[in-house]
C-alpha cells in the first residue's frame, strides 16, 4: 500500500487484534505512531481488544490512560466495554466493578451482562448479585438475565 491513512491503519490493527494476532496489532500501532499518524478512538478499540485477548491488563490500563491523557480522546461506551472485558479475564472483578461505577455514562446491557458472566466464571456470588441487580435495572423484562446466575 503506497499511502496509509487512518482508516487503513485502523482496519489492519483491528483485524489483527480480533483474529488473535495481538502482538502484531500492537507492533503495527507503534509503526503507525512512528509514521506520524495520530490514533483515534477506533484505533484504541483495536489496541484494547488486542490487550484483552493477550491478557495484558497493565498494558490495557496504560493504553486507556494514554488515550485520554496523551491523545485527548473521550472514551466511549465501547472503550469501557473493552476494559470491563479485560479486567475480569485476569480475575480483577472488583476493579472492573469499580471501573464501571466511575464511568461518566450509564453502563449498557452488554457491560452488565459481561460483568455478570465474569462473576459467574469466577464464582463471586456477592458481586454477581450486584451485577444482576444492575442488569435487571437496565433490562427489567428480560428473563434471560436470571438464567445467567445458574451454573451451566
N, C-alpha and C positions, 0 to 999 in steps of 0.2 A: 504494500500500500504506500503510495507516494506521500500523501499528506494524511495525517491523523488528526481528526477533530475530536471534540469531547464525546460525541456520540459513538465514534468508533472505539475510543479508549474504554468508555463505559460498557459497551457491548462485549468487548473482549474480557474485561475484568469480571463483569457479572457472569458471563458464560463459564469462565474458568472456575469461579467460586462455586457456582451451582452444580458443577459437574465434578466436584471432588479434587480440583486442582488449585487448592488454596494457596500453596506456595507460589505457583506461577502467577496467580492473581495478585498477590502481594508484591512480587517482584515486578510485575508489569505496572503496578501503581507507582513504584519507585521510579521506573523508567519514564512514566508519564510526567511525574513531577520534575524529573531531571530535564525533560524535553520542554519544560516551561508551561505545560498545560495545567491550569487551575482546576482542581476537582470540584464537583458539585454534590448535591445530596444523593443523586443516583450513584455516583462513584462510591460514596461512603456506604451505601446499601450493599454494594458488591464486596467491599472490604470487610464490613461487619459480618456478612454472610460467610466469607472465607474464614474469618476468625472463629465463627461459631462451629463450622464443620471441622476445623482443626483443633478445637478446644483451647484456643489461645485467648483465655479470659483477660489476662492483664493487657495483652495487645489490643483486644477489642475495646476495653475500657479506655486505653490511651488513644486509640483512633477516634472514639466517640468524643473524648475531650478535645482532641485536635480539630475535629470537625467544627466544634462550637467555638473554641477559643482562637485557633490559628487561622481558620477559614471562614469564620463568621457565618456559618450555616446554621440555621434554626432547625433543630431536629423535628422530624415529622413522626407521626404515629408508627410508621414503618421502621424507623430507626430504633425507636423504643422497643418495638416488637422483636427486632434482632437481638437487642440486649437482654430482653426477657427470655429469649430462646437460649442465648449464650450462658447466662449465669446459672440457671438450674441444671444445665447439662454437666456443669462442674460441681454440682451439689450445693451451690450457693443460693438456696431458696430464699433465705431471709434477706439477702442482699437484693435479690430480684424483687421481692415484695416491697422493700424499701425504695428501690428504683421506681417502681410503679407508683408508689404513694407520692413521690416527688415530681411526677410528670406534670407538665403545665396544662395538659389536656386530660379529659376523662379517658381511661383505658377502654378499648373496644372489646368486643366479644372474642376476637382472636387472641388478644393478650390474656384475657380472663381464662379462656379455655386452655391456653398454653401453661399458665401458672397452675391451674388445677391438675392438668396432666402431669406436670413435673412433681407436684406434691404427691400424686398417686405413685409415680415411679419411685420416688424416694421415701415413700411410706410415712409422710409427715402429715398426720391427721389434723393437728392443730392448725397448720397453715392451710390445709385443704379446706377446712371449714370456713376460714376467712375468704379464700378464693371462691368457694362455691357461693357464699352469700353475695359476694360482689357480682358473680356471674348471673345469679338469679335477679339481681337488681337490673342488670343490663338486658337480660332476656327472660322475663318472668314466666313466659308461656312455653318455654322450650323444655319438655320433659327429659330430653337427652342429657341435660346438664346434671340431673340427679344420677343418671347411669354412670357418669364419669367417676363417681365416688366408689363404686363397687369394683372389687378385683375382677380382672378379666381372665 
